[in-house]
Amino acid sequence: MALNDNATLVVGAGNFFRAPVGTPKPEDLTTVESPWENVGHTSLEDIFGLTSEGGEATTLGTLQAKTLRTTYAPRTESFTFMVMQFDRRSLRLYYGANAPVLPDGSLGVPSSPVPTECAFLIVFVDGENHFAFYCPKSEVFRAEDMSIPDAESLAGLPLAVKPVVYAGNLWPYSVTPIGGIEPETAVAGTPGIFEPLGADTPYNLAALAGVTADPTSAWSTGQHVELEDGSSAYWNGTAWTAGVAS
């Protein structure tokens, strides 16, 4: 792994957004538009937390190899943050989506609360870098009991966002890498490598557009590069082609 100063993160600003379940992640994280809705003011001190449950390791063995393999139980994760608004929408995130509005305008606290289901997006800003967490589906509810420790600080509602697998995805949430190094050259090999050192691997054949082959003549039998989606490609002398040179 190469040193990449541009891949470090210092959070200078950030926003938390919600949208209907299944809403795609915005293509431009610098301008998050409808149907995404800003959750509101959040804590400056307790910006963000990630907690997890499960994932216990089990060692499996045989008489000949006592530690042959290790399996891991499923892991569930939650994002935690503090919303600093006490309006109706924020209170429902904390007390439950089924909290009723009473005749006097107050909000009833349900005895059997229902979490808010929504797509969720968190965008942290560090200069020109934007680091994001995206959940196509999540459940939002209170993270812990509320407390108001003094009369000099803003009060807040601690919330937890639990990502949920959506529409057959194998992942409950995604993260957006920062400081990526674009590949400029693909050097033939078995497999070949991408340059400059530390460059990201193109995802698929289409992502090789703009990458220069080295050599530019047709690659020899067996030469190829491996792509992020698990496929391979090689240079046939004129274009990138799926598979291995033969």
N, C-alpha and C positions, 0 to 999 in steps of 0.2 A: 504494500500500500504506500503510495507516494504522499509526501507532505503537501497539503493544500491549504494555504492560509485563507483562501476565500470560502472554505467550507466550514469555518468556525461560526458560532452563533452567539451574539449578544442581543437580547431582546430590547429594542428601543421603543416599540409600540406593538399593539396587537388588537385583534377584534375577534369576537365569538359570534357565529351566525347560525341560524336555524332556517329550515325550509321543509316543504312537504317531503315525506319519505320517497326516496328514489331520485331526488333532484341531483343532476350531475354536478360534479365539481366545476367551478368556473374555469374557463381556459385562461383568463387573465386574473391573477390573484391580486393585482393592484387595483382592480375595479370590480368589486363584488356587487352584482346588481340583483334585482327582483328575479325570482321569488325568494332569494336569500334575504333574511331580515336580521339586523344586528340585535343581539340579545340585550345590549345596553352597557352601562358602566360596570366595570369589573375591578377587582382589587389591584392596587399597585404593589402591595407587599406580597400577597399570596397569589401570584400570577397564574400558576398552573401546576398540576401534579398528575402523576400517572401511577395508579395502584393496580396490582394484579392479584389474582387468586388462582389456585390450582398449579398445574405444571410440575407436580411432584415426579421425581425420577424413580424408576424401578429398574434395578439391575437384574438381568436375566443371565443364567449360566447353565452350563452342562457339567457333567462329571469331569470332563477334560479341561474345560475353561470356565472357571467360576464367574468370570465377568465377561461374558461373551458379547452381550448387547445391552443397551440401555434404552428404555422406552420412557416417554413423558406423557403425563396426563394432560388433557386439554386445559388451556389457560384462558381465563376471562380477564379482561382489563377494563379499567374505568379512568376517565379523565375527570379531574376535580378542579373547580375554580370557585370564586366567590363573586356573585352578582351583587352590585351595590345599589340596586333599585328595588323599591317596594310597591311597584305598580301591579295591576291585576295580572298581567302576563308573567311577570317575574314570580309573583306569589304562587301562581299555578304550577310553575316549574318546580317549586319547592314543596308545596302542599299536595299537588296532584292535579292532573288535567281535568278531573271530574269535580273540582271544587266549585260549588254553585254560587251564583250571585244572588244574594238575599234581597228582599224588598227594599231595605234601607241602603243598598249599594255596597254593603260589606261582602266579604267573601267567606262562605262557610268552609270549615276545615273538615273534609270527609274522614269518616272512621275507617273506610277501606279505600285508600288513595290509589289512583291509577297513574303510572308514569306517563309523561308526555313522549309520544313517538314522533320522531322527525329525523330528517337528514341534519347532520351537524358539521360545521366547518370552523376550524380555528386557524387564524393566519397571524403569524408573528413576523414582524418587520425588523430587519437589521440592515440599514442603509438601503442598497438596491436588492438585497436578498429577501425573499419571502418564503418562510418555512411554514408548511401547513399540515394539519391533521384533517382528514376527511372521512366522514362516516355516511354512507348512503342511507343507513338506517340506524337509529340509536334510541335508547330509552333514557330520559332525563328525569332525575328525581333528587331529593335531598341527599347530601353526602353525609351529613352528621347533624346533631342538634345545633340550633342557632344559639349564639350568646352575644350579649352586648356588654363588653367588659368595662367601658368607661363612657364618659360624656364628651370626650374630645376627639374621638375617631368616628369615621363613617361606619355605620352598621352594615352588615352584609348577610346574604343568604348563601350558605355553602351548598353547591350543587355538584352532582356527579353525572357524567355522561357515559353510559355503557354502550359501546358499539355492538351491533347485532348483525349477523350474517344476512345479507340481502340477496334475493333472486338467484340463489344457487352459487353466489360467489364463494370462493375458498378463503376469503379474507374479510374480516369485519370492518377494517379501516385501513386507510393508506396514509403514507407520509410523503412529503415532497422534498427530495434531496436538494441541497443548495451547493453552489460552487462547483458544479459539474464541469469537467474538461471535455470539450468536443473532440472526437477522434478526427485526425486529419489524414492519416495514412494507415492502410492495412497491409502489413508485411506478410508475404506468403510463408507458410510453414505447415506443420502437421500436429497441432494447428498453428496458425499464424498469430501475430500479435497486432495490437493497435497502438499507434503512436500519435502524440507524444506520451511519455511514460505517465501512467495513471489515468489515461483517457477512459471515459465511459464506454462500455460495450454497446454498440447499436442494438436496438431491440429486435428488429427483423430485417428482412431483405430490403424493404422499402427505405429503411433508415440508413442504408449504406449509400444512398444518393449523396454525392458531394464528397465521399471519401475516396482518396486516390489509392490505386493499387500499386504495390511495389513487389515484383516488377510490373511494368505496364503491358508486357507481353503475356500471352496465355500462360496460366500457372500449370505446373507439372502435375502429373498423376499423384493423387493423394493430398495435394495441398488445398487448404481451406482456412477459413476463420469461423469460429463458433460465435453465435449470436445469443442475445439475452433470452429469446423465446425458446431456446433449445435446438434451433435449426442451425444448419451450416450454409456457407456460401463461398464461392470462388470467382476469380476474374477469368473470363474466357478470351480475353484479348480486346474485347469491345464493350462488355457489360458485365455487371454482377449477376451471377446465376446461382440458383438454389442447389445445394448439394456439395459434393466433393469432386474436384477435378479428376477426370479419368482419361 
